[in-house]
Amino acid sequence: MLQIREQVDVCVVGAGHAGCEAALACARLGLETVIFTVSVDSIALMPCNPNVGGTSKGHLVREVDALGGEMGKNIDKTFIQSKMLNKSKGPAVHSLRAQADKAEYSRAMRKVLENQEHITIKQAEVCELLTEACDNSTTSDESIATKKIIGVKTATGAIYECKAVILCTGTYLKARCLCGETITYTGPNGLQAANHLSDSLRNLGIEMRRFKTGTPARMDGRTIDYSKMEEQFGDERIIPFSFSTNPEDVQIDQVSCWLTYTNENTHEIIKANLDRSPIYAGIIEGTGPRYCPSIEDKVVKFADKDRHQVFIEPEGLHTNEMYVGGMSSSLPEDVQLAMYRTVPGLENCKIVRNAYAIEYDCIDSRQLYPSLEFKDIKGLFSGGQFNGSSGYEEAAAQGLIAGINAAMSILGKEPVVLDRSQAYIGVLIDDLVTKESFEPYRMMTSRAEYRLLLRQDNADLRLRQIGYEVGLVSKEVYEATLHKKELIEREVQRLKNTVVGAAKENQEFLVSHGSATLKTGTSLAELVCRPELSYEDLAEIDKERTLLPTDVIEQVEIEIKYEGYILRQQRQVEQYKKMEKKRIPADIDYNDISSLRLEARQKLIAYKPVSVGQASRISGVSPADISVLLVYLERYSKR
């Protein structure tokens, strides 16, 4: 029997949000790429919530876009409601969130993949990774890999020889879905699970773990009484996710979402049936996400709360299905129906799809370098929920970086590693590869210590250059970003240099805006700093002002109003970067550092940090241990 054998540059395993970004990055950099999926109908599938973005997640989407990724562009084409969250707070935590038409989102992304040069889509289950021993004597790098990727094998026996593999398997590996006592061995939405690859990974020495996530029921919208709920509208003026999208193109008629609440009756039904929940009956092995708990967990862990928010969100324009946000569950079908029907507006609801929990295999991501390449297997990269994270946005961000670095590896270039001071993506990946985690990782603004610098509004100014240097951002787009930066700097300087005096019209203007009058001349920048005044307000007394784009005005105002805080964070970043620049050789023998405490030595051997900065963030490594390490590295470099 003849065996199918093909040669490509990159194999991407999985076509979810991570896989799509990884494959597009590789193909756009000129590499022949094949993307494998258990079902072509699951490309860019949204198996859970019908939205993109949200608190901190909106930052990730903006950063993916700034680097040349696709998620922001795709949601701009397929959203049905958009809202900027946290507008009552400072700009550091403003986050864009858009409701998606789920079917259209998947269809639009599939179209992008199908029409991208150098990409082949293949419906097949990858069951084995093919490797061979590394010949490290021929390489000048400091890699500790003992094996290298040479290809993949599918369940039908086809072999694809390649130079790099990117694992983006999401929640499909050895997946099983649980709804009460009923267990089905499938992936999300009843799609085929991938049951063979886990064994191949274990045979290669990759440490696996078992995580869990869940999703709520979908309701027939015709059976919901919206009059008993609070209507939730989108923003009047819509801001696109992608910096390349014309803002006028996204001013559409939006659909509404709805807010209701659970009550004591809901909670009593749940408490009475906890013994039938796989979570509390001990049937579920995997650990679930702390920050997206099931309704059972909420009722048990927050027993003092007499109600919980429930968001009713449309799944798309061409379906009656409504997503019941905030009520994910793995309770049996009869209990689900009873508890949902206690919620105001859902008294007569009919369930289209039951809520369920899903368990799946993933990895301990400390086995990865910050480039998302496995430390022990050269050419093997990983991204998305397979790395132990949760969420579409976290997945897309990792997929993009894994794709870029797989390409960089093949092209003989340095990997792209974003640090914690450059991007939320840097925080996300650093946390994953450095910190021990026993549950699916979720991005939050509180995780980013330099979040005032890493705002979602300035992602293009921070990251476009990197995207351009990699080759995913065009020269035209990059030059437009440079022009925007120049306009911002010029206007900030003009405001600082323009002085207004205590003329009558100026005083009357200040009084009318509830602001203190002037006793002497002051700059326009100092007036912008006043909480009660904005850049737009000052147009009345700013005679030399020229018309500027809205996004430029936004940056000018933020830079002036928050200048002191921004400068303080920039000084903190300078200290942080000193530690990040102190590299640790891959072949260092920590057992040779006698002054290191035993715990620190064990942790450093296990984690293999690439820099002193990364070492300092490992739990169990103290500041004293870092001091010892610095002294040793000084002697090591002299040797």
PyMOL commands that set and color helices and strands:
alter all, ss='L'
color gray80, all
select helices_A, chain A and resi 17-28+40-42+57-66+71-78+91-93+102-114+136-138+188-190+197-203+221-223+226-228+247-250+264-272+274-276+295-301+333-340+365-367+384-387+392-410+424-434+445-447+456-470+475-497+504-512+524-528+537-540+550-561+563-581+590-592+598-607+612-616+623-638
alter helices_A, ss='H'
color red, helices_A
select strands_A, chain A and resi 5-7+10-13+33-37+51-53+79-85+95-100+119-123+126-133+147-154+159-161+164-167+176-179+182-184+208-215+218-220+230-232+257-261+309-314+321-325+351-353+356-363+377-378+380-382+499-500+522-523
alter strands_A, ss='S'
color yellow, strands_A
deselect
rebuild
show_as cartoon
